[in-house]
């Protein structure tokens, strides 16, 4: 009789264990992350990623954990003056004034994400000429890498 109670007690304790395990199964959908741009692997730091601003900055900050390159991109509760200066001068990129200002800020590479340019000040950037500007442009897996030299 005692043996039967012991088996029943073990079975009774098994029920909460099964419930705890079942509750721990993750059924929450996970958001898709933006793919790390291949051009960032080839870029020399510091790297400016365009377009700059808005929620895209969160992905750019996440990408910066891959090797921790120096980037002027980022998202905080306020926009630092240095970051605002870089954003402002980059809106006409690539032109002599923006290239000179970015070089003065230490930027050596600009990575452009063409699919994100629509409706931003950088819309049409990939079609802007670079002849005579002393920079190079390379298309890498859907992104564009400008090397400022």
GIURTA-V191363 format. One record per pair of residues at least 6 apart in sequence whose ideal C-beta (glycine too) atoms are under 8 Angstrom apart, sorted by sequence separation. I is the first residue (numbers start at 1). J is the second residue. If there is no record, write none. Layout:
# GIURTA-V191363
I|J  I|J
This chain:
# GIURTA-V191363
92|98  93|99  117|123  130|136  138|144  139|145  40|47  64|71  91|98  117|124  130|137  137|144  138|145  79|87  89|97  90|98  102|110  117|125  137|145  40|49  64|73  74|83  89|98  93|102  117|126  137|146  138|147  72|82  73|83  112|122  136|146  49|60  60|71  72|83  114|125  135|146  136|147  37|49  61|73  89|101  90|102  114|126  135|147  60|73  61|74  89|102  112|125  135|148  136|149  49|63  60|74  61|75  72|86  112|126  135|149  86|101  134|149  57|73  85|101  86|102  94|110  130|146  57|74  58|75  93|110  57|75  126|144  86|105  52|72  55|75  85|105  90|110  52|73  86|107  34|56  47|69  49|71  40|63  46|69  47|70  48|71  82|105  45|69  46|70  47|71  48|72  49|73  34|59  45|70  46|71  48|73  33|59  37|63  40|66  43|69  45|71  46|72  36|63  115|142  114|142  33|62  40|69  93|122  114|143  36|66  91|121  113|143  114|144  91|122  94|125  112|143  90|122  93|125  111|143  112|144  72|105  95|128  111|144  112|145  52|86  53|87  94|128  99|133  111|145  112|146  52|87  72|107  93|128  99|134  110|145  111|146  94|130  99|135  109|145  110|146  96|133  109|146  48|86  52|90  95|133  109|147  110|148  94|133  108|147  109|148  50|90  108|148  94|135  107|148  108|149  48|90  50|93  103|148  102|148  99|148  94|146  93|146  48|102  56|113  46|105  48|107  46|106  47|107  50|110  56|116  46|107  47|108  48|109  49|110  50|111  46|108  47|109  48|110  49|111  50|112  51|113  45|108  46|109  47|110  48|111  49|112  50|113  44|108  45|109  47|111  49|113  43|108  44|109  51|116  43|109  51|117  50|117  53|120  43|111  51|120  51|121  40|111  51|122  39|111  50|122  39|112  37|111  50|125  37|113  42|138  42|140  39|138  39|140  38|140  39|141  43|145  37|140  38|141  40|143  42|145  44|147  37|141  38|142  39|143  43|147  37|142  38|143  39|144  37|143  39|145
